[in-house]
Amino acid sequence: MKVKLIETVRVGAPTPRAAVHRRAAEYKPDDVSFVPSDAIWVRIHTDTDLIGLGETWYASKTVESAVHDHFAPLIVGRDPFAIERHWLNMFRLSDHAGYGGAELRAISAIDMALWDIKGQATGVPVYELLGGAVRKKIRVYATGAPFEGAGELAKELVDDGMIAMKMGPTISVATPSEGQYLEPKELDYVLKPFRDVREAVGGEIKIANDGHGKWSLPVAIQIAKAMEPLDIMWQEDLMPLLNPNSLQQLQDATSTPVCISERLLTRWQLREFIENGSARIVMPDLIWTGGISETHRIAVMASAYQVPVAPHDATGPVNIFACAHICMNSPNAMIMEHVRPYLYGWYGDFVDPLPPIAHGWLDAPQNPGIGTRLKPEVLERPDVVTRVTDESVSIPGMSDEGWSGGNNFSEAMWSDMEEIIKFRSLSYSTFAESSEVEDNLRQDKSRNPHSEEDETAADN
């Protein structure tokens, strides 16, 4: 099996409609749907007619370029089962310019699609490939609440079986002072939704606070301590996640657990916050931080410090499916986020089946692979934009940064180089179709682009 082509799918400009908070059964697409122009789906097609589905969010046009112009030459024509090899090649190609941004979001979507292919080909859900399930379902919490009416929403959530919700009323009030000062009376006012929830349902529901990284350390401490009597589930991003020592000071000042969020990418950015104890809860965003592969590694790393993971979601439906596989496999998975207006709104216009969320739980996906597909009608929308890259862009012999060697290689090293380039270019199991790779290597071996003589001549 090999990758035949990579396709991206995105849709047109956003047309938001008012999201009305009401019971799930009363949601209507016209109330809560919008065209998710920041979403982009990656579909990887194999020569056996399997299609793997991935997804990411934000700056979709830029991600589209990263997928096709940056990474496709490393993937097309290769074995889709070599997921770790592909992840390393893509990451190494981009990290010398500083990893993150559109490149990492593209890696995330491609990685998801490769896992989807492997699951489909083997006939099992992805969590089985990660080592199997430790649970059959996990709790979900609802993100988003109105400033007025949070108590009524909390009643609905409790009736629907949910045990937690998240809101962020302190976010916007940071703007007048750039997050440097908050008057006590303003803080008291902005906590009204939390008090309304407690008055409406008491302790039947947990409440998390999201600060969107708006506040300085002194104000973050002020907010966290003021909210402690309200029994807050976690304080998320009260301050920018730029200094693990500063965040540790916040955690030391409050009895509420501090949660680090989707703003940190890959295990390398998360590591120090976990190690120094400033992060009591870790919230990776699978479609931003490196896909299923990297989120799985983050969960394992966090488990070594007895820190739970609570995957982030405020984006698309495929992300929830992918996160479900992480949650089913990871013993330290705590709870899963979701946005109810999205679930009961635009998700249904784009995927089938929907994420298996009901009565406060996310069930383990049962279909092989990721567990869902883009609806065929998505590709027929008048505002759809698709782009395809096939094997014509494949570069035989290309390694992670395109280096192929020269006379600086000894004969013994050339033998090692030939083997690793064949391995990266075709399949991890066979080199039977390696003639083009060998021809390319022989050409590289015959020339000397980086020799001392050439560099001296260029200098002169």
C-alpha positions, -999 to +999 in steps of 0.1 A: +000+000+000+012+035-007-001+071-006-015+080-040-025+116-034-032+142-006-063+163-008-074+193+013-109+205+017-120+238+030-151+260+027-159+297+022-161+328+042-177+327+077-214+337+081-220+335+119-255+332+132-266+338+168-260+308+190-290+305+213-284+285+245-312+260+248-318+223+254-300+200+230-333+187+215-343+222+207-312+232+188-317+240+151-290+244+125-303+278+115-297+290+151-262+278+156-245+268+124-219+288+105-196+282+077-163+270+094-139+288+071-111+283+096-114+245+094-095+225+069-097+188+063-069+166+049-079+134+030-050+110+022-059+086-006-041+053-010-037+031-040-061+006-024-089+032-023-087+039+014-091+075+024-078+088+057-093+119+073-076+145+093-086+180+104-071+212+118-083+247+124-071+283+120-056+301+090-068+274+067-053+288+035-019+289+051-022+253+063-033+243+028-001+256+015+020+239+042+003+205+034+008+207-003+040+227-008+059+217+023+050+182+033+033+164+004+067+155-013+076+136+019+043+116+020+030+108-015+043+076-029+053+063+005+039+037+029+011+052+050+018+028+078+051+044+087+035+070+108+063+077+132+088+080+103+065+105+085+060+125+117+098+128+122+105+137+086+078+164+086+089+178+120+126+179+111+118+197+078+101+225+097+117+227+131+149+244+119+128+275+113+110+272+147+083+246+150+047+256+155+021+276+134+007+264+102+034+237+097+025+220+130-012+222+123-005+206+089+015+178+106-014+173+130-040+168+102-017+145+082-009+124+112-046+120+120-053+109+084-024+083+085-037+068+117-072+067+101-058+047+072-040+023+095-071+017+115-093+011+084-067-012+069-065-033+101-102-031+108-100-016+143-105+018+160-073+038+164-073+034+202-067-003+196-035+005+177-024+027+206-025-003+230-062-008+235-089+008+256-088+014+294-124+026+294-155+026+272-165+062+277-153+095+293-171+125+308-175+156+287-180+192+298-197+221+279-177+252+269-195+286+267-221+303+288-239+337+286-232+364+312-269+365+320-286+331+322-256+310+332-276+295+360-304+284+337-279+269+313-263+250+342-297+235+351-300+222+315-265+208+316-272+189+348-305+176+334-284+164+304-261+144+326-231+168+326-209+173+356-189+203+344-190+235+323-165+262+314-168+299+309-146+330+306-162+362+318-129+377+329-115+377+293-129+408+279-125+430+310-087+427+307-087+450+277-090+485+293-058+479+314-041+455+291-045+430+319-024+449+344-051+460+368-086+450+379-107+470+404-122+448+432-157+460+423-152+450+387-139+416+397-169+411+419-192+421+391-176+398+365-180+368+388-218+370+386-222+340+362-203+318+386-225+328+415-256+323+394-245+288+386-239+280+423-273+295+432-290+275+405-275+240+410-253+243+440-224+218+438-240+196+412-217+209+385-180+219+384-170+252+368-138+259+350-125+294+343-107+303+311-087+335+312-073+334+276-039+345+288-049+381+294-036+389+329-004+398+346+008+376+375-006+399+404-040+402+388-041+365+380-035+357+417-062+383+426-087+366+404-078+330+414-081+338+451-114+356+447-129+326+429-118+300+454-150+300+474-169+292+442-152+257+440-135+262+406-125+230+387-094+247+372-079+281+363-069+280+327-046+305+311-052+334+335-018+346+323+002+340+291+020+306+291+054+322+286+072+316+319+068+283+338+083+299+369+057+327+369+029+301+365+043+282+394+039+313+415+003+314+405-002+278+414+015+283+448-008+312+455-041+294+450-058+261+461-074+258+426-056+236+401-039+255+373-045+241+338-021+246+309-038+247+276-037+245+238-014+275+237+016+252+244+026+229+215+043+195+216+059+177+246+089+200+245+069+232+253+047+214+279+075+196+297+089+223+320+054+234+331+047+198+341+081+192+357+081+223+379+045+216+392+029+247+378+006+225+357-019+204+377-039+196+345-027+195+309-050+204+280-034+196+247-051+205+214-046+174+192-051+193+159-025+219+168+001+201+188+011+173+164-019+150+159-026+117+175+010+107+177+022+137+197-009+139+219-004+103+229+032+111+238+021+141+259-004+120+278+022+094+286+047+121+297+020+137+320+012+104+335+048+101+348+041+131+370+006+119+379-009+148+360-043+143+342-050+153+306-082+170+295-080+174+257-090+208+242-118+212+217-135+244+204-130+235+167-142+207+145-159+173+148-130+151+136-109+165+165-134+151+190-132+117+174-094+118+175-094+129+211-118+101+219-091+076+209-066+093+232-091+094+261-100+057+257-064+047+257-049+070+283-054+060+320-048+097+330-075+112+308-097+133+330-126+148+309-132+159+273-143+194+261-170+201+236-191+230+223-228+221+223-238+247+197-213+231+173-223+196+181-260+203+175-253+228+147-228+228+119-211+194+127-241+176+112-236+195+079-201+181+075-195+146+090-213+113+095-215+099+121-215+127+147-192+124+177-209+099+200-217+123+228-249+118+249-260+124+285-227+138+296-205+111+281-183+106+251-184+069+240-156+050+224-158+052+186-166+018+171-158+022+134-124+013+122-099+042+120-109+076+133-145+067+131-162+094+109-162+106+073-168+139+055-203+138+040-202+135+002-223+167-002-195+187+014-175+182-018-204+195-038-209+228-019-206+259-041-181+274-017-158+243-013-121+247-022-102+215-028-066+210-038-048+178-047-012+168-048-002+135-064+030+114-068+044+137-094+058+159-066+075+130-048+113+134-045+129+099-046+157+098-020+146+129-002+153+129+035+140+151+063+158+183+051+166+172+016+202+165+023+215+136+002+253+137+008+283+141-014+320+134-013+320+142+024+306+106+028+330+077+032+322+045+012+310+029+045+287+058+052+273+058+017+261+022+023+243+033+054+229+064+036+215+043+008+197+020+032+181+048+052+171+068+022+154+037+007+137+032+040+124+067+042+114+069+006+094+038+001+083+012+027+097+001+060+092-035+049+105-037+013+129-020-010+117-039-041+108-007-060+140+012-052+156+016-087+146+053-089+160+060-054+192+042-063+196+062-095+191+094-075+216+084-049+242+075-076+238+109-091+243+125-057+274+103-050+289+113-083+289+150-076+304+170-048+282+201-040+297+208-006+333+199-010+361+220+004+374+226-031+341+240-043+337+262-013+372+276-017+366+283-054+334+301-045+352+322-019+378+332-045 
